[in-house]
Amino acid sequence: MNFLLDENFPKVAASVLREAGHCVFDVRGTAEEGMDDPGLFAKAQLLNAVLLTTDRDFFHTIPHLFDSHAGVVVIALRQPNRTAILARLGWLLSHINSRDFANRVFQLRDKSFIAYPSLG
């Protein structure tokens, strides 16, 4: 799968995902660093990449604005830190089939998750 890391997502996630065989894009250190949320989402779609972020706004806006997209994962923890974010990402990747990411937005919380649309 392809992933695009938001700047607020731990950079170490890139190496973890690459070691698992995924393709990872990160705008940090490029001319696109600091782009706004619509630009970041557009970049993810251009790359056919699932957007990884901690920005909760994506969960509430993307499903209402776009019918078709590669997917969005929002990790929304009470006390976010690199270890906890990576643990939730690992849980998601081990429990959700890669074909279920397209056109779906996930919000992962400390001990639960929401998928929109639901996983049926």
Helices and strands as residue ranges (DSSP letters): E 2-5, H 12-19, E 23-26, H 37-46, E 50-53, H 57-65, E 72-75, H 82-95, G 98-100, E 105-108, E 113-116
